[in-house]
Amino acid sequence: MAKKKTKAKKNKKAPSKFPKVIITRKHKVLLGSFLMLLGIALTIAFISFLFNWKYDQDTIGYFTDRNIETKNWLSKFGAEISHFFIYKGFGIASFSLAILTSLTGIYLFFNLNSKSLKNFWFWGILVMIWFSTLLGFFATKNALLGGVIGYETNDFLQDYLGFTGTLLVLIFVMIAYLVIRLNITPELVASYFERTKKEVSQDFEDSKAKEEEILQDFLKKEQEEQTQQTHNVQDNASAEAKDVKAETEETLQESTPAPKPEPKSEKIVIEGNEEEGDVSMEVETTVEEEEEVDTLSKKLVKDFGEFDPTLELQNYRFPTIELLKDYNAGGGGITINQEELEENKNNIVNTLKNYKIEIAQIKATVGPTVTLYEIVPEAGVRISKIKNLEDDIALSLSALGIRIIAPIPGKGTIGIEVPNKNSTIVSMRSVVASAKFQNAEMQLPVALGKTISNETYVVDLAKMPHLLMAGATGQGKSVGLNAVLTSLLYQKHPAEVKFVLVDPKKVELTLFNKIERHYLAKLPNSEEAIITDNTKVINTLNSLCIEMDSRYDLLKDAMVRNIKEYNEKFKARKLNPENGHKYLPYIVLVVDEFADLIMTAGKEVETPIARLAQLARAIGIHLIIATQRPSVNVITGMIKANFPARIAFRVTSKIDSRTILDTGGADQLIGKGDMLYTQGNNLVRLQCAFVDTPEVEKIVDFIGAQKAYPDAHLLPEYEGEESGTGLDIDVSERDKLFREAAEILVTAQQGSASLLQRKLKVGYNRAGRIIDQMEAAGIVGPFEGSKARQVLITDLVALDEFLNNE
Ligand SMILES: Nc1ncnc2c1ncn2[C@@H]1O[C@H](COP(=O)(O)OP(=O)(O)OP(=O)(O)O)[C@@H](O)[C@H]1O
């Protein structure tokens, strides 16, 4: 019980802690500049101390006495602090402290990734201790070099390990540093020497070749001079020259670089017994050739560093947290209303008593929108009884949005969720600033909102791997979509993720147009990156399928299983861009109002969507589809089977809830971002993070104002059937009735399929196909909606001529 109380206390306190954790950009700039200057001050003080320490010795300890003067360039502060760190501390190794302080300042000031900073501090301090001990070891008489700590550490080690032992420890620490921090291995050192050796011998060969060239030039000149002399002399001279030439050739032959050594082979001889007539046999075993691939990639990484996909936009700045509004700035998180809690508790206890269910324990967890009352029934009460009474209990408590979970999975208690009278908005700012989101080691982290116990809920879109969002209109779907997109914008560089946005309503996602050249992907030749026309969606989906197939080919070629491994290999320069390899960004396809799409395009979109959903997980294409019409003809079995991660906002009926989640519950939500999330197993009730349109606008403005790529990310080209208009229809594939049909239309001067149907007595499909073939041939014009097509040939004679000339 006592434990529970403290837990409850923790929960109560948790929200008020939040604002304290947030370090704003201003704080960072201030602290960063302070630390940079402090580092510089320390360096100045330390340098000055090295020259003036003897004089300043007497002044130490008189910090408050203003009459005493020091020679340190930073006066008393400099003398005292240097005395503390250099003399009493780590000796001249203390300079590393000044460097680390400045470095921290630089990181904060420029808002750099602070992960590597921890590494710098750890190794910096280790090197400092090591160096001061080393100096304490070798320069025992000069206290200034190793400092007191260096001297004492060394003394301590020598007492226990002796002179040699201490030396060995120092050497080991150095090796550890070289191996762990600088990744220097014996192989690397060996390969360095090997390379240098090769370079030196190459230099020798080059100079030899030059010498040969000079020699040949010289010989040529000699020869020319000699041809001008008398015949006799000429003969002699040419004979001599021949000699010299022969000699030169000999040397030339020697100096020409030897052909590449074949892999060495070892010869083993199996001796036969000659007396018995046996023949001896030579067995040749070849030594394996060395693999060059790895050493090449290592060399590339060594020369150019790992491939950095963000290099093209290396000055890109992630949106700052200040762009998001702090909805709870005044109130400070969840407020707990004791009276309300008491009232609800009594209500629950009494209601259950009416049904003769006694309660042993009850515990409340206050969340942003609902409070969860966890009940432990008295021994002997069957859970199924409570489950059967679910509706009656909800009715007795007479509040909207009550959900009973009997039992809570994995807990053995019964949960009753009762909405709070005053709900708290979960701001996007609070979830983005949370440590859970900031430190999330996920490929595509998405902060969905907060759980009932007020914890930030972060999921990995890459693991989902596709998300279905549904809910009645006005319950928070668009806000939810924006929360997902915003999360990704806060964590992923434009080089790492691209969005394909489909927005038939034309208003929800339009804002993201501003980041077209940073984050959006589109078809080549399309003007707008955000797709608002349903017919164009089909082309985009098919293009994504092409992209998927080509990505699979790349993965196969690279012999990896997924995009993460592929990109790691590419970064390590193990994949050659000349073979078509490139860094692959994640692609997130967002379809708002999926119902609209299915209604207009049906199978044509369902098939590629299902294909992508089934196969695209490994190659980094993830789908998010949202709909306000959660009926079975929209969320079909095929869609459901491939979208294990689902979010349900409030719906109007239990049937709708079943369609989305395979279980009830979404009909009991209270709306305004109250939602249920499942990833195939448990249902989690969450309050969706709230991000308003002006906030999204600020973020996209912030990103849009920065340097961008020249164009949006281009998807592979896909020529839709309707855009091709069958122009490539082969003449030999024409319908048998083609000529007859053409004559009918030219005579009637009316390009109508129904006319063909009537005259030729063919079905609608065949008539349509013939018309398409005629369009391809140039006999009739393009489809003009309700009007009949224009006939481009005036009479039968012209038609005859036209067809004969084809
Ligand atoms: N997470 C949330 N927290 C607080 N209020 C919310 C939240 N989500 C939505 N709301 C409220 O609900 C309103 C409607 O939300 P939203 O526009 O997202 O609904 P929708 O389901 O997309 O509706 P539609 O399908 O008609 O576009 C918002 O204007 C806001 O006031």
The ligand as an ORCA input file, in Angstrom:
! r2SCAN-3c Opt
* xyz 0 1
  N      -5.474     15.810    -29.913
  C      -6.401     16.748    -29.739
  N      -6.449     17.423    -28.581
  C      -7.392     18.365    -28.418
  N      -8.320     18.699    -29.315
  C      -8.323     18.065    -30.478
  C      -7.353     17.041    -30.749
  N      -7.594     16.574    -31.973
  C      -8.637     17.262    -32.466
  N      -9.087     18.142    -31.573
  C     -10.222     19.061    -31.764
  O     -11.110     18.498    -32.702
  C     -11.247     19.339    -33.837
  C     -11.382     18.512    -35.099
  O     -10.199     17.807    -35.334
  P      -9.768     17.339    -36.788
  O      -9.853     18.462    -37.741
  O      -8.464     16.668    -36.667
  O     -10.891     16.293    -37.090
  P     -10.985     15.317    -38.334
  O     -11.310     13.992    -37.786
  O      -9.829     15.424    -39.205
  O     -12.229     15.875    -39.071
  P     -12.505     15.764    -40.613
  O     -12.538     14.319    -40.928
  O     -13.809     16.454    -40.804
  O     -11.385     16.489    -41.296
  C     -10.014     20.236    -33.819
  O     -10.261     21.471    -34.397
  C      -9.732     20.377    -32.342
  O     -10.462     21.410    -31.773
*
